[in-house]
Amino acid sequence: MEGAFDAWYRAEHPRVLGVCVALSGDGDAARDATDEAFARALDRWKRVSVMESPAAWVQTVALNCLRRILRRRAHERRAATRWLAGPPRESIAGPVAHPEVWAAVRALPERQRLATVLRYVADLPEDEIARAMGVTRGTVSSCLAAARRSLAALLDDGADTEETVP
């Protein structure tokens, strides 16, 4: 049973970590949330291993942990700026490739952002995304379509438009 967890962990950990980094842009928070989620999975492995989608379960737990960590850190930063001189220490940056794309993804509404990252970072199919988000597959499709439209508008630099010379 322990070997099964180890193999599953090695396969899923990079994907879950990638989703958390892409969503938060904070590598420290992402690692903390991912580690917490897998520690919980190990504690409950007998039950988690027989679930329909252990990957969706651990992703959901990691996202909940990430939200909690980010909320706590935001509260800590606000308190620190009130009491300490100088700005709070910045966390490490998110995905390095195409930072403008990931900044635009982070600007999306939460549901669209989550669906986008689960689809394109975690490479999950829509039915697993739906399970992880607790919504229908149709909702996932709608979120992804809306996110693609928003990203196209946010990232449009006018390179495809032709100018007519008078």
N, C-alpha and C positions, 0 to 999 in steps of 0.2 A: 504494500500500500504506500510506503514511504517513497519508493522508486517512482510510482505513478505521479505523486505530487511533484517530485523533483523535475521530471520530464515536462509536466504541465507548466510548472513555474518557469523553466528555461524558455519554453515556447511563448508563453503569454506575457511575461514580465516586460520585455522591450516594447510590446504593443501598448500595454497599459501605461507605462511610463511616457511613451511618446504622445499619447492622448493628453495626459495631464500636463506635460510641458507645453504642448501646442495650445491648450486651453488657457493656461495661466501665464505663460511666459516666465515662470519662476521655477527654475530647476530644483532649488532646495525644497520648495513646497511640493513639487511634483514627486520627487524621490520620497519624501516623508509620507505622502498620501499613498503612493504605490506600495511602499514597504508595509504600511499599516494594513492595507487591504489584503496583501498576501499573508501577513501574520494571522489575520482573522480567518483567512481561508484555510491555513494550516491547522488552526485550532478547531475548525469545523469540517475538516476534510472528509470525514465519513459521510456527512450530509451533503456537502458541496459537490463531491465527486460524482454523486448520482443524479445531480440536477440536470435538467434538459440542456442548460448552457452555463457551465461553470465560468466560462469566460465573460459572459454578460453579467453574472453575479459579481465577480471580482471587479469588473469595470465600474459597475454601479457603486460598489463600496468605495472604490478609489475616488470616484467623483464626489461622493458625499464627504469623504475625508478631506479632499482637496478644498471643497467649499468651506468646511469647518476651519481648516488651517488658514485659508486666505482671510476669512472673517476675523479670526483671532489676530492674525498679523496686522490687519487694517486697524483694529482696535488698539493694538500695541503701538503702531506708528502714530496714531492720533494722540495717544497719551504721551508718547515720547516727545512729540513736537510741542506739546503744551509745557512739558517740564524740562526738557533738555535743549540746549542750544544746538543749532544746526539741523540740517535735514536728516531723515532716517537713511540708513544704509540701503542701497539699492540691491536687489537680488540679481542673479545672473540672468542673461537674456534667454529668450526662447529659441525656437528653431533658427539656425543660422542661415540656411538657404532661403532666399527670397524673403527677407524680413518684412518688406512692404506687404506681401501677401498675408503673412501671419498677423501683422498689425491689423489688416483689413478683416481677417477672420475674427480676431478678438473684438472688433467693433460691431459684429453682427449681434442681433438679439440672442439671448442665451440658448433658446431651443435650436435655432438655426446653427449657431456656433457649435453646440454639442453634436448635432447630427453630422455636420460637416467634418468635424475632427474624427468622430467615430468611423465615418465612411472613408475618408481620404488619408488619415494617419493610421488608424487601427485596421483599415481595410476590411471592416465588417460588412456583411451583406445587410440589406435593409431589414430583414426579419430579426436579426440579432440586435441591430440598433434599436428597433422598436421595443424589444424585450428589455434592453438596458435602460431605455428612457421611460419605459412604462406607458407607451403610446401604441397606436396602431401603425401598421406598415404604411398605410395611406398618409398618415400624419408625417411620417419620416420622409416619404416621397415629396410631399408638399413643402416641408422644411428645406429639403435639399434643393428643390427647384427655386424657392424664394431666395435661398442663400446664394445660389449661382447667379441669379439676376442681380442681387445686391452687390456681390463681389465684382461682377462685370461692370456695374456702374461705378463702384468705388475705385476700381483699378484702371478704368478707361483713360488712357493718356492722350487720346485723339490721334494716335498713330495710324488708325485704319481709315480715318476720314480724309477725303480728298478736298482740297481747297480749289475753288475756281478763281482764276485770275481774271479781273475785269478787262 
